[in-house]
Amino acid sequence: MRANTQSPARARRKTGRRHPLATLALIAIGLGVTGGAYTAFNSTSASADTAVSQQTVDHGKKLFMANCATCHGLSAEGTDNGPSLIGVGAAAVDFQVGTGRMPMAMQGPQAEEKPPQFTDKDVKALAAYVASLAPGPGIPEGSVLDGKGNAANGGELFRVNCAMCHNVAGAGGALTEGKFAPSLKGVSAAHIYEAMVTGPQNMPVFNNLNITPDGKRDIITYLKFIQDNPSPGGFELGSLGPVAEGLFLWIFGLGTVVALTVWITAKSN
């Protein structure tokens, strides 16, 4: 009978057993890779904010102090009259100020769109200053705004995620407590994208895990498609859906029938 001359290390390899700390090591490596990827992704999304001059940031700070600090605080930390802007990114400022929603004309259920109070250069300076305070979503650019995505996929994403508030045709709709989802007709591609990534007013935030950048591009493509193509059903009545169409039928349709009946009766008499 031969003696067992295998080494302990070789014997362990044959049994298939792993070291007790191997699982912990794998978990640590996985967390490290995930954290590194997330950090790289955030730094990429904020890269547009860092590529601005200090002069632009200083100009934006002066504008902020003169026009925004009363509500949002001297350091943008927020007050009882306005939320903190730390970490909202340049995209939120470009949307809110670029659409005229900020500064607000008066306190109300939500900020309403109005003509912008600042030039595009000043809007970008304000955005650069707020972006310098903490990382956040940057102003979108490039192919995500070209409107050349998949309109069919964009329509499906829009119906699943947006139509319950904005209407399937993007015509907008009423919400609770005096709030409303605005119409998306005539809204620029950049502002649509910024709204999705920042969640203004009552809108939820759709980050890249909810809807990918390509998905957002497809939604923009769908909205531009339905704006540029007339309704196949004829007069769309504001695209407000069956309620508006039903009222039109009752008021004008039955009204016409009643008027015709009265005319025929008067004629026979």
Secondary structure, 3 states (H helix, E strand, C coil): CCCCCCCHHHHHHHHCCCCCCHHHHHHHHHHHHHHHHHHHHHHHHCHHHHCCCHHHHHHHHHHHHHHCHHHHCCCCCCECCECCCCCCHHHHHHHHHHCCCCCCCCCCCCCCCCCCCCCHHHHHHHHHHHHHHCCCCCCCCHHHHCCCCCHHHHHHHHHHHCHHHHCCCCCCEECCCCCEECCCCCCCHHHHHHHHHHCCCCCCCCCCCCCCHHHHHHHHHHHHHHHHCCCCCCCCHHHCCHHHHHHHHHHHHHHHHHHHHHHHHHHHC
